[in-house]
Amino acid sequence: MLTKHARIFTKPKPKWPISAQVGGRVIHGEAKDISPFGAFIRCRKPLNLNEVFDMVVDTPEKSLNIQAEVVWSNIYGPDDNITPRGMGVRFVKISHEDRKLIEKELGQYEIGKEASEFLDTLEIELGMD
């Protein structure tokens, strides 16, 4: 239970610009709710479900080249502050270093470190490295 003097401080979630070229058109948007494994991309014209695309995510430290797959999209939904237009993506290809950079930026390195180590082990076992 919080007392009237207790305060909760949270670090704001990053909102990084993204760009992607898909089928002859360029998509600009903003990566929100990003994790080392996926993100919500706020954009005016979301892609279709299961579409795979390459995107560049501009973090404060460097630009990340990531291949992503659309796992959900509100292409026909409202576009407001409650339900912003966009798409949920999972990262299909992302370098180990870029995944670590996202973890560092999120300030969740220890939790992300365990997940990354698990993924590294899985990729080695499956011969995907």
N, C-alpha and C positions, 0 to 999 in steps of 0.2 A: 504494500500500500504506500502510495506517495504522500508525503506531508505537503503542506502548502508551501514549504520552502525548498522542496526537492525540485531539481531541474534535470531534464533529459537533453543531452546534447547529441545530435546526430550529424554526421558529415553529409553534406549534400551529395546525392548521386550524380555521377558525371553525365554530361550531355555532350557527346562528341559528334562533330560533323562527319557524315559519310557521303561517299559518292560511288556510283556503280554505273557501268555501261552494260545495258542488257538489250539485245535485239535492236541495235541501232539507236536506242534512246538512252539518255543519261538521267539517272535518278539521283536527286540530292535529298538528304534527310538528316536525321539526328538519331544517334544511338542512345537510347535511354534504357534504364534497367539492365545494363550490360553485365555479363558475368564472363568468366573465362570460357564458357561453353556456348553462349548464345546471347541474344539481345532482342529488345523491342526496337524496331526502326520506325520512327515517326516520319511519314512521308505522304505526299499528296496522292500518289498513284502507286499503291502497293502492288507487288507482283502476285502471280497466281500460286496456289498451293503446290508444294513440291518442286517449285522452280529453283534451280541451282544457279548461283551467280557469284562473280568476283566483286568484292567491294574494297574500298580504301576507307579506313577509320582513322581520323586525325585526332590523336591523343595529344596532350600537352608535351609529351616527351618525343614522340615520333609518329609517323604514319604507319599503320598496320595493313598489310595485304592479307585479306581473309576470304576464303571461299565459304559461302553460306547457303543453306537451303531453307526455303520458306516452309514453316510448319503450321502457321495459321495466319490469316489475313482478314482484316475487316474492310475489304475493298468496297463494299456497298454500305457499310455502317455510317453512323454519324461522324462528324469531325468536330469535336468540341473538347473542352478541358476534361470532361468526365470520360469520354471515349474518343481519344485522339485517333485519327486515321493512321494506319500503319500496318506493320506485319511483325510477327514473331519469327525469328530465325535461329537455327542452330548452326554452329560453326562446323563445317565439314573438313576444311583444311585450315590450320592455323599453326604457325611455328611454336615450338616449345617456349622460345624467348618471348614471343608476343603474348602467349598465354600468361607467362610470369609477369609481364609488364602490366597486364590488366589486373591481375591479382594484387600487385603492388599498389596500383592506383586505387583500387577498391579498399585497401587497408585490411584485407582478409587473407594475408599471405599464408598463415598457418593452415587454415581450413583448405584453401586452394592448393597449397603445397601437397597435402595428402591426396587430393583428387588428381592433381597432375602426375604425381608419382604413380598412382594407380593406372592412369591412362597410358603413361610411358611404358609400364610393365605390360599392359594389355596389347599395345601396339607392337612391342617386341615379340610377345608370344604369338601374335597373329601374323608376324612378318610384315608389318605395315610401316616400319621405321625407315 
